[in-house]
């Protein structure tokens, strides 16, 4: 009977097996060796290689978020992550404008040098891994050299693929995550930066300076620890259908361990049924959400908010929340687009409306801990009935001590006044307060 040799012992099969093991080991070595920390101005940046199906470059700027660039295609992605900022150097950079100018050339050389060191370390470890895998698994110097050769072929292939697919214009189309998603202007006009590389280098220096200033400032801030004897109220107002506001509200609610949120109105822009789904985000906040209607909110808006499980809608009513007695009333007007007769209701009429409601509250014998209205003109009528009145409407934060000792607090726009906030020379700031 004729004996056949096992498939695995055939010459071509063994060759393929050695080649595959060499490639696999070299890829693992490439990723393990692809890690290097380089100074960039007053900061330390960790450069690292990661497995990927589509390549690209990611710039991590904790806690701001990240920028993702489609720089190349391939099985390896590059990540640059800010790991540390040296406060003394950062302070010198902030205080001396000449340091920024010198930083422009310095960081270009530092980044280029760091990437070279990263690639050299990764390539050396990849070659050693391919050689070692062949030597350990096959106990043959010839096959170890074959593993080394396969590693070299793999490195050449990745290099050629990266070079062929490299996109120098990728910086013109970055994708932002985290807080940077709401502030792409941190890198300026990216298309003009591509066209003017020298300007880009200067912007890069300013970016490093700005991030350094942020880290130098926040590193001195104490860690917030809530006093168990206090009630923390987050006051928001005039969100005006801006979805970015929810991220800010969620972040502050978590960071400051907020007990409840008070919204003094204008959650929507036109009070239409199509906008009602915007209120669904309220249930994700996981704390009581006290709401009064604003002049851009319809009765349909009010019902949409009331459907949220953690929402408490107040309309000429008092409710106890987390030990606080809160009185609230919705704005009597509905002025979504300057086309209703309510647009002609002035400050005096709002004060008169407030006086009627205040007299009714006084007659009830109820003394709330705070009152919530949308328009501060209406709110002033509750002076003397409560220690604190919360309102909004003005899109600018202010506070006033009334003659009775009651404090009137007017919140700015937590939604930056929505799209209308962009109509002015300077955009309306996003404002909210922890009380």
C-alpha positions as CSV (number, residue, x, y, z in Angstrom):
1,X,0.0,0.0,0.0
2,X,1.4,3.4,-1.0
3,X,2.0,5.9,1.8
4,X,1.2,9.5,1.3
5,X,2.9,12.4,3.1
6,X,0.8,14.5,5.4
7,X,-0.3,17.8,3.7
8,X,1.4,19.8,6.5
9,X,4.8,18.4,5.6
10,X,4.7,19.4,2.0
11,X,7.3,22.0,1.1
12,X,4.8,24.7,0.0
13,X,2.6,24.2,3.0
14,X,5.5,24.6,5.4
15,X,6.7,27.6,3.5
16,X,3.2,29.2,3.7
17,X,3.0,28.3,7.4
18,X,6.4,29.9,8.2
19,X,5.4,33.0,6.2
20,X,2.0,33.3,7.9
21,X,3.5,33.0,11.4
22,X,6.2,35.5,10.6
23,X,3.6,38.0,9.3
24,X,1.4,37.5,12.4
25,X,4.2,37.8,14.8
26,X,5.6,40.9,13.1
27,X,2.2,42.6,13.2
28,X,1.9,41.9,16.9
29,X,5.5,43.2,17.3
30,X,4.6,46.3,15.3
31,X,1.7,47.1,17.6
32,X,3.7,46.4,20.8
33,X,6.7,48.4,19.7
34,X,4.5,51.2,18.3
35,X,4.3,53.3,21.4
36,X,6.5,56.3,22.1
37,X,6.1,59.4,24.3
38,X,7.5,62.6,22.9
39,X,7.6,66.2,24.3
40,X,5.5,68.7,22.3
41,X,6.1,72.1,23.8
42,X,5.1,72.1,27.5
43,X,3.1,68.8,27.0
44,X,3.9,65.1,26.6
45,X,2.2,63.3,23.8
46,X,2.0,59.5,23.6
47,X,2.2,58.3,20.0
48,X,0.9,54.7,19.4
49,X,-0.1,52.3,16.7
50,X,-3.4,50.4,16.8
51,X,-5.0,47.7,14.8
52,X,-7.5,49.0,12.3
53,X,-9.6,48.0,9.4
54,X,-9.4,51.4,7.7
55,X,-6.4,53.3,9.1
56,X,-6.5,57.0,9.9
57,X,-5.2,59.2,12.7
58,X,-6.8,60.2,16.0
59,X,-5.8,63.1,18.1
60,X,-6.9,62.6,21.7
61,X,-7.2,65.8,23.8
62,X,-8.7,64.7,27.2
63,X,-11.0,66.0,28.6
64,X,-12.1,67.9,25.5
65,X,-12.6,65.0,23.1
66,X,-10.8,63.9,19.9
67,X,-10.2,64.8,16.3
68,X,-10.3,62.0,13.8
69,X,-8.5,62.4,10.4
70,X,-8.7,60.1,7.4
71,X,-5.0,60.4,6.7
72,X,-4.4,57.0,5.2
73,X,-5.9,53.5,4.6
74,X,-4.4,50.3,6.0
75,X,-4.3,47.8,8.9
76,X,-2.6,50.3,11.3
77,X,-4.0,53.5,12.7
78,X,-2.0,56.2,14.5
79,X,-3.1,57.8,17.7
80,X,-1.6,60.8,19.4
81,X,-2.9,61.4,23.0
82,X,-2.0,64.2,25.3
83,X,-0.8,62.5,28.5
84,X,0.7,65.3,30.6
85,X,1.3,69.1,30.8
86,X,4.2,70.5,32.7
87,X,2.6,73.4,34.6
88,X,5.8,75.6,34.9
89,X,6.5,75.5,31.2
90,X,2.9,76.0,30.4
91,X,2.8,79.1,32.7
92,X,5.8,80.6,31.0
93,X,4.2,80.0,27.6
94,X,1.0,81.7,28.7
95,X,2.8,84.7,30.1
96,X,5.2,85.3,27.2
97,X,3.9,85.8,23.6
98,X,7.4,85.4,22.2
99,X,7.4,81.8,23.5
100,X,4.4,81.0,21.2
101,X,6.5,82.2,18.2
102,X,9.4,80.0,19.1
103,X,7.0,77.1,19.8
104,X,5.9,77.1,16.1
105,X,9.2,75.6,14.8
106,X,9.9,73.7,17.9
107,X,6.8,71.5,17.9
108,X,7.0,70.8,14.2
109,X,10.5,69.2,14.8
110,X,9.3,67.5,18.0
111,X,6.3,65.8,16.3
112,X,8.4,64.8,13.3
113,X,11.1,63.4,15.6
114,X,8.6,61.5,17.7
115,X,6.9,59.9,14.7
116,X,10.4,58.8,13.4
117,X,11.3,57.2,16.8
118,X,7.9,55.5,16.9
119,X,8.3,54.0,13.5
120,X,11.9,52.9,14.1
121,X,11.0,51.2,17.4
122,X,7.9,49.5,15.8
123,X,9.8,48.3,12.8
124,X,12.7,46.8,14.8
125,X,10.3,45.0,17.2
126,X,8.3,43.7,14.2
127,X,11.4,42.2,12.6
128,X,12.6,40.7,15.9
129,X,9.2,39.2,16.5
130,X,9.1,37.6,13.0
131,X,12.6,36.1,13.5
132,X,11.8,34.9,17.1
133,X,8.6,33.3,16.1
134,X,10.3,31.2,13.4
135,X,13.1,30.3,15.7
136,X,10.9,29.2,18.6
137,X,8.2,27.4,16.7
138,X,10.4,25.6,14.1
139,X,13.8,25.5,15.9
140,X,15.5,26.3,12.6
141,X,17.7,29.2,11.8
142,X,16.7,29.1,8.2
143,X,13.0,29.2,9.0
144,X,13.7,32.0,11.5
145,X,15.4,34.0,8.7
146,X,12.3,33.2,6.5
147,X,10.1,34.6,9.3
148,X,12.3,37.7,9.4
149,X,12.0,38.1,5.6
150,X,8.2,37.7,5.8
151,X,8.2,40.4,8.5
152,X,10.2,42.7,6.2
153,X,7.8,42.0,3.3
154,X,4.8,42.9,5.6
155,X,6.4,46.2,6.7
156,X,7.2,47.1,3.1
157,X,3.6,46.4,2.1
158,X,2.1,48.5,4.9
159,X,4.5,51.3,4.1
160,X,3.6,51.3,0.4
161,X,-0.1,51.1,1.2
162,X,0.2,54.1,3.6
163,X,2.2,56.1,1.1
164,X,-0.2,55.3,-1.8
165,X,-3.4,56.2,0.2
166,X,-1.9,59.1,2.2
167,X,-4.3,62.1,2.1
168,X,-2.6,65.4,3.0
169,X,-5.9,67.2,2.8
170,X,-7.5,65.1,5.5
171,X,-7.1,67.9,8.0
172,X,-9.7,69.9,6.1
173,X,-12.4,67.3,7.0
174,X,-11.8,66.3,10.7
175,X,-14.5,64.5,12.7
176,X,-14.9,65.7,16.2
177,X,-16.0,63.8,19.3
178,X,-16.7,64.9,22.9
179,X,-16.9,68.6,23.8
180,X,-14.9,69.3,20.6
181,X,-18.0,68.3,18.6
182,X,-19.5,71.6,19.7
183,X,-16.4,73.7,19.2
184,X,-14.7,72.8,15.9
185,X,-13.4,76.4,15.7
186,X,-10.6,75.2,18.0
187,X,-8.5,74.5,14.9
188,X,-9.9,77.5,12.9
189,X,-10.8,77.4,9.2
190,X,-9.4,74.0,8.4
191,X,-9.6,74.4,4.6
192,X,-7.6,77.6,4.7
193,X,-5.1,75.9,7.0
194,X,-4.5,73.3,4.3
195,X,-3.9,75.9,1.7
196,X,-1.6,77.9,4.0
197,X,0.6,75.4,5.8
198,X,2.8,78.0,7.5
199,X,-0.4,79.4,9.1
200,X,-1.4,75.9,10.1
201,X,1.9,75.5,12.0
202,X,1.2,78.7,13.8
203,X,-2.3,77.6,14.7
204,X,-0.9,74.3,15.9
205,X,1.4,76.2,18.2
206,X,-1.6,78.3,19.5
207,X,-3.6,75.1,20.0
208,X,-0.8,73.6,22.1
209,X,-0.7,76.9,24.1
210,X,-4.5,76.9,24.6
211,X,-4.6,73.3,25.8
212,X,-1.6,74.0,28.0
213,X,-3.4,76.9,29.6
214,X,-6.5,74.8,30.1
215,X,-4.5,72.1,31.9
216,X,-2.5,74.5,33.9
217,X,-5.7,76.1,35.2
218,X,-7.8,73.0,35.8
219,X,-4.9,71.2,37.6
220,X,-5.2,73.8,40.4
221,X,-8.9,73.3,40.9
222,X,-10.1,71.3,43.9
223,X,-12.1,68.2,43.5
224,X,-15.8,68.9,44.1
225,X,-17.2,67.1,47.1
226,X,-20.9,67.9,47.8
227,X,-22.0,68.9,51.3
228,X,-24.6,66.3,52.4
229,X,-26.5,69.0,54.2
230,X,-27.1,71.0,51.0
231,X,-29.6,70.7,48.1
232,X,-28.0,71.3,44.7
233,X,-30.3,72.8,42.1
234,X,-29.3,73.2,38.5
235,X,-31.1,76.2,36.9
236,X,-31.4,76.1,33.1
237,X,-33.5,78.3,30.8
238,X,-34.1,79.2,27.1
239,X,-32.7,76.0,25.6
240,X,-34.5,76.9,22.4
241,X,-34.3,73.5,20.8
242,X,-30.5,73.3,20.9
243,X,-29.6,69.6,21.2
244,X,-26.0,70.5,22.3
245,X,-27.5,71.8,25.5
246,X,-28.5,68.3,26.7
247,X,-24.8,67.2,26.7
248,X,-23.9,70.2,28.9
249,X,-26.8,69.7,31.3
250,X,-26.0,66.0,31.6
251,X,-22.3,66.7,32.3
252,X,-23.0,69.3,34.9
253,X,-25.7,67.2,36.6
254,X,-23.2,64.3,37.0
255,X,-20.2,66.4,37.9
256,X,-21.9,68.4,40.7
257,X,-24.2,65.6,41.8
258,X,-27.3,67.8,41.2
259,X,-30.5,66.9,43.1
260,X,-32.9,68.5,40.8
261,X,-33.1,70.7,37.7
262,X,-35.3,73.8,37.3
263,X,-36.1,74.9,33.7
264,X,-37.6,78.4,33.6
265,X,-39.0,78.0,30.1
266,X,-38.5,78.4,26.3
267,X,-37.5,74.7,25.9
268,X,-38.7,74.9,22.3
269,X,-38.5,77.5,19.5
270,X,-41.9,77.4,17.9
271,X,-43.9,75.2,20.3
272,X,-45.0,72.9,17.4
273,X,-45.9,69.2,17.7
274,X,-42.9,68.3,15.5
275,X,-40.6,69.7,18.3
276,X,-42.2,67.6,21.1
277,X,-39.7,64.7,20.6
278,X,-37.0,67.1,21.8
279,X,-38.4,66.7,25.3
280,X,-37.6,63.0,25.3
281,X,-34.1,63.8,26.5
282,X,-35.5,64.9,29.9
283,X,-36.0,61.3,31.1
284,X,-32.3,60.6,30.5
285,X,-31.3,63.1,33.1
286,X,-32.3,60.7,36.0
287,X,-33.2,63.6,38.4
288,X,-36.4,65.5,38.9
289,X,-37.0,68.1,36.2
290,X,-39.1,71.1,37.3
291,X,-40.5,73.0,34.3
292,X,-42.5,76.2,33.6
293,X,-43.7,77.2,30.1
294,X,-41.9,80.0,28.3
295,X,-43.4,82.3,25.6
296,X,-41.9,80.0,22.9
297,X,-43.5,76.9,24.5
298,X,-47.1,76.0,23.6
299,X,-49.6,74.1,25.8
300,X,-48.7,71.1,23.6
301,X,-45.1,71.6,24.6
302,X,-46.2,71.6,28.2
303,X,-48.0,68.3,27.8
304,X,-45.0,66.7,26.0
305,X,-42.8,67.6,29.0
306,X,-45.4,66.3,31.5
307,X,-45.2,62.9,29.8
308,X,-41.6,62.5,30.9
309,X,-41.4,60.3,34.0
310,X,-39.1,62.6,36.0
311,X,-40.8,65.9,34.9
312,X,-42.8,68.1,37.2
313,X,-44.7,70.8,35.3
314,X,-45.9,73.8,37.3
315,X,-48.5,76.2,36.1
316,X,-49.8,78.3,39.0
317,X,-49.1,75.4,41.3
318,X,-46.7,74.6,44.2
319,X,-44.9,71.2,44.5
320,X,-42.4,69.9,47.0
321,X,-39.3,68.4,45.4
322,X,-36.4,67.1,47.4
323,X,-37.5,69.0,50.4
324,X,-38.0,72.3,48.5
325,X,-41.4,73.9,48.1
326,X,-41.4,75.3,44.6
327,X,-44.1,77.5,43.1
328,X,-44.1,77.9,39.3
329,X,-46.3,79.4,36.6
330,X,-46.1,79.3,32.8
331,X,-45.8,82.4,30.7
332,X,-49.2,83.7,29.7
333,X,-48.0,84.6,26.2
334,X,-47.3,82.4,23.2
335,X,-45.1,84.3,20.7
336,X,-43.3,81.7,18.6
337,X,-42.7,83.8,15.5
338,X,-43.7,87.4,16.2
339,X,-47.1,86.9,14.5
340,X,-49.5,86.7,17.5
341,X,-51.2,89.4,19.5
342,X,-49.2,88.3,22.5
343,X,-46.2,90.0,21.0
344,X,-47.7,93.3,22.1
345,X,-47.9,92.4,25.8
346,X,-45.3,94.7,27.5
347,X,-43.4,94.7,30.8
348,X,-46.2,96.6,32.6
349,X,-48.8,94.1,31.6
350,X,-46.5,91.2,32.7
351,X,-46.0,92.9,36.1
352,X,-49.8,93.3,36.4
353,X,-50.3,89.6,35.5
354,X,-47.7,88.6,38.1
355,X,-49.4,90.8,40.8
356,X,-52.7,88.9,40.3
357,X,-50.9,85.6,40.7
358,X,-48.9,86.8,43.7
359,X,-52.0,87.9,45.5
360,X,-53.6,84.6,44.8
361,X,-50.5,82.8,46.3
362,X,-50.5,85.1,49.3
363,X,-54.2,84.4,50.0
364,X,-53.5,80.6,49.9
365,X,-51.1,81.0,52.8
366,X,-48.4,79.0,51.0
367,X,-44.8,80.2,51.4
368,X,-42.7,78.6,48.8
369,X,-38.9,78.3,49.1
370,X,-38.5,79.5,45.6
371,X,-40.7,80.7,42.7
372,X,-40.1,80.0,39.0
373,X,-41.4,82.2,36.2
374,X,-40.2,82.8,32.7
375,X,-40.3,86.6,32.4
376,X,-38.4,88.5,35.2
377,X,-41.0,91.3,34.9
378,X,-43.7,89.0,36.0
379,X,-41.4,87.5,38.6
380,X,-40.8,90.7,40.5
381,X,-44.4,90.6,41.6
382,X,-43.5,87.7,43.9
383,X,-41.1,89.8,45.9
384,X,-41.6,89.2,49.6
385,X,-43.4,85.9,49.1
386,X,-40.3,83.8,48.7
387,X,-36.6,84.2,49.3
388,X,-35.6,83.4,45.7
389,X,-37.2,83.9,42.2
390,X,-35.8,82.1,39.2
391,X,-36.5,83.3,35.7
392,X,-35.1,83.5,32.2
393,X,-36.2,85.1,28.9
394,X,-33.5,87.8,28.7
395,X,-30.8,85.5,27.3
396,X,-28.3,87.1,29.7
397,X,-27.6,86.1,33.3
398,X,-28.2,88.7,36.0
399,X,-29.2,89.0,39.6
400,X,-30.9,91.6,41.6
401,X,-31.8,92.0,45.3
402,X,-35.3,93.4,45.6
403,X,-36.4,95.8,48.3
404,X,-38.1,93.1,50.3
405,X,-34.9,91.0,50.5
406,X,-36.0,88.6,47.8
407,X,-33.3,87.7,45.3
408,X,-34.3,87.7,41.6
409,X,-32.0,85.5,39.5
410,X,-32.3,85.7,35.7
411,X,-30.6,82.8,33.9
412,X,-28.9,83.2,30.5
413,X,-29.7,80.9,27.6
414,X,-28.6,77.3,28.2
415,X,-29.1,76.7,24.5
416,X,-27.2,79.8,23.4
417,X,-30.6,81.0,22.3
418,X,-30.8,78.4,19.6
419,X,-30.2,79.5,16.0
420,X,-31.1,83.1,16.8
421,X,-27.9,83.2,19.0
422,X,-25.9,83.3,15.7
423,X,-27.6,86.4,14.4
424,X,-25.4,88.7,16.5
425,X,-21.8,89.7,16.0
426,X,-20.8,87.4,18.9
427,X,-22.7,84.2,19.6
428,X,-24.9,84.0,22.7
429,X,-23.0,82.1,25.4
430,X,-24.4,78.8,26.8
431,X,-25.2,79.5,30.5
432,X,-26.5,77.5,33.4
433,X,-26.0,77.7,37.2
434,X,-25.7,75.3,40.1
435,X,-27.4,76.8,43.2
